[in-house]
């Protein structure tokens, strides 16, 4: 059951990361709310998207059993 929760988090992080890379103009208002004191630019949206993709990769590697 634990792996299902981690898998859902992986999918959400990957979806948010890819959406931020493909459509940063549509996610900029969301990041304006999330990063309140600082204005969200396309650069910060893309950097956060890349970080979300890296997070999903790290979480996926935690699911893979060691050899």
C-alpha positions in Angstrom: 0.0 0.0 0.0 3.0 2.3 0.7 4.2 1.9 -2.9 0.8 3.1 -4.3 1.0 6.4 -2.4 4.6 6.9 -3.5 3.6 6.1 -7.1 0.8 8.7 -7.0 3.2 11.3 -5.7 5.7 10.4 -8.5 3.0 10.8 -11.1 1.8 14.2 -9.7 5.4 15.5 -9.6 6.1 14.3 -13.1 2.9 15.8 -14.5 3.5 19.2 -12.8 7.1 19.2 -14.0 6.2 18.5 -17.6 3.3 20.9 -17.6 5.6 23.6 -16.3 8.1 22.9 -19.1 5.5 22.8 -21.9 3.1 25.6 -20.7 4.9 28.0 -18.3 2.6 30.8 -19.1 -0.4 28.8 -17.9 1.3 27.8 -14.6 2.7 31.3 -13.8 -0.4 32.4 -11.9 -0.2 29.2 -9.7 3.4 29.9 -8.9 2.6 33.6 -8.2 0.4 32.3 -5.3 2.9 29.6 -4.2 5.9 32.0 -4.2 4.1 34.9 -2.8 6.8 37.4 -1.9 8.6 36.9 -5.2 7.0 37.3 -8.7 7.0 34.2 -10.7 8.8 34.4 -14.0 9.2 31.9 -16.7 12.7 31.1 -15.5 11.5 30.3 -12.0 8.6 28.2 -13.3 11.0 26.2 -15.5 13.5 25.7 -12.7 10.7 24.5 -10.4 9.5 22.2 -13.2 12.9 20.7 -13.6 13.2 20.2 -9.8 9.8 18.4 -9.8 11.0 16.1 -12.6 14.2 15.3 -10.6 12.1 14.7 -7.5 9.9 12.2 -9.5 13.1 10.4 -10.7 14.5 10.2 -7.2 11.2 8.8 -5.8 11.0 6.3 -8.7 14.5 5.1 -7.8 13.4 4.6 -4.2 10.7 2.2 -5.5 13.2 0.1 -7.5 14.4 -2.8 -5.4 18.2 -3.0 -5.0 20.0 -5.8 -6.9 
